[in-house]
Amino acid sequence: MLSFGIMTLNKRSEQSYFMELARRANEYNINCFRFVPSDINPITERITGDFYNPASDGWEPAEFTAPEILYDRCFYGNDSHSKQCMSIVNWLKARSDIQFLGYGLPNKLELYEILSCTNISPYLLKTAPYTDADRFLDCLLPDHPLILKPASGSQGHGIYYIEKTGKNILVKTDKKNAQVSRSFESAEKAAGWLNNLTAKRQYLFQPYVNLSNKEEQPFDIRILLQKDMNGTWKELGRGIRAGRNGGIVSNLSTGGSNISFEDWIIEYPSSLRSFLCDELYDIIDTLPAALERKLPPLFEIGIDIGVENNGSIWILDINSKPGRKTILNSQPEKKEELYTAPLHYAKFLAANKELERSTNHEKTISN
């Protein structure tokens, strides 16, 4: 049987998704394992993790060699355990006897540099690396707020709206249960706060674009793409994520909610509906190929797209480890496809070992 391993930094994360996937694995002649990268013995290279037992319908402790196909669902932070696991995953990516379902994306700054040279560039917000407080504050002009966000990861966390109003500088960020704001009376005080915030993590900044609906909720379109059993990109679903009133981000982890794409788009005039659907189709048709021309193979991507009131479309984020809540909430009939897609593609990879292999994966670890 094909051995399939799910990697996570925390076995408590995505438990229901991993369980649903594992329950279906046996039908595909696949043995399913789960483990944390740091649980690999550096001397024997054997792994202490869990094996899914179809007879008991549960995960059981087991020791095993590295599975043939790995599904990386590790979300890294700045802690020592994340850094340790990042190094181990890079080592696994370099091994010729292992295939990853997808090799991930570089950080948002590198991704911007790659895509700004493609025909996707008109959909990208101008993005610059945060280097120091003085340069950032020089770019902050009255009536032109900026968004400051981490260059790697995020899931809606650590994103700041920063606005200059007279001599004051206003900062807002969305937490899980509320929005937090703070006003600095001078550039010097704002610079001190910025230096403290950015000391241990790389940031980028972009112009703020108002992407709110009639209820003043920030919203975006989440589109999930995955490769099918033939290795062909396919849209699995799309839905709308709406944040709290007056919020900055629409992520579910910061208090957002879902509606179906159909319920959202029907509110637009027919001519604008047609335009938006055509633009989304162009992005879906173009983006995966643009990424894979420059990067190692992928399995899935979540595309977050913002729409201004005038119909302007912006790609806000591209994630190689997307969540599934938006699709499950707005299109529950997609459940079976979502849970079996990794298994279908794992079988495809096993049958076409050299087709999806690539080397030099180190730069794809951040997401």
C-alpha positions, 0 to 999 in steps of 0.5 A: 500500500502507498504510505501517506504522511500528514505533517503538522506542528501541532496534532490538535490542529485541523483534527477533523480534516485529518480524520476525514481524510484518513477515514477515506485513505483505505479505500484508495489502498493508502496507509495514512500516518500523522506526525510532527517533523521534530519527531523524526529521530536524527540518527535512525531517521525513524518517526514516532507518530500516529497511524490511522487504524481503519478497524478502530477508526482512530489514530494509534501511536506508531513508529515508522519510516518516512512515508512516500508521499508527504502532505505538509500542513505545518504553519510556522511561527517565530518560535524555536520549535517552528525553526527546528521543524522548518530545517527538518522539512527542508531536509525532507524536501531534498530527499529523492525517495520522498515526494511532497503533495505540494512544495509550498510558496515563498514569502509574500515579498518574493511572491510579489517579485515573481508575479509582478513580472507576469500578466497577473501584475495588474491585479497586484497591490504595490508592495514594498519591504518594510526596512525601517520606521523612518522610510515607512513614515515618509511613505505615510501621507495624509489621506493615503493610509497604509497596511503593514503585514507580516511577510510570512504567514498571518491568517489575518493576524498581525495586520495593521491599518496605519493612517496619518491625521495631522500630526497624529498617527492612528494604528488599528488591528483586528483581534479575535473578539474586537478591534484595537486602536492606538493613536501616537502624537508624534512620528517619534513615538510611532517610530518607537512602536514600529521598531518594537513590532518589527524587531523579530519579523519581516514585514511589508507594506501596501496602500490601503484599499477600501474593500468593504460591502454596504454594511461596512464589513471588509470582505474578500472572495476565497477561491480554492484550487487543487490538482485532480487525479490527472494532475490538472488544476481545478477549482474546488469552490469559492465563497465570500468571507466578511469581517466585522463592521468597520474591521480591517480583515475578513479572515474567519480567525479574526471573527469573520463569517461566510456567505455563498458566492452566488448570494453575493454576486447576484447583488451586482448589476448584470453587466458588472456580474459578467465582468467580475466573473470573467476577471476571476476566470482569467485569474484562475486560468492564469495564476497556477501556471504563472507560479509553477513556471518559477516555483516547484510543483504545488497541489493546492492554492487559496486565492483571496481576492478583493473587489472595490465598489467600482469593480476593481479587482485585487489579489490580496493573498495566495496561500499554499496551505489554505483552510477549507472552512469558507468552502465547507460553510458556503458549499457543503456539497463539496465535502467529499471532494475536499476530503478525497482530493489529496488522496487522488493526487497522491495516487497520481504522484505515485504513478508519475514519480518523476513528473512532479519532482523538482529540486532546490525547494528551500525558498518555498518553506515560509508558507 
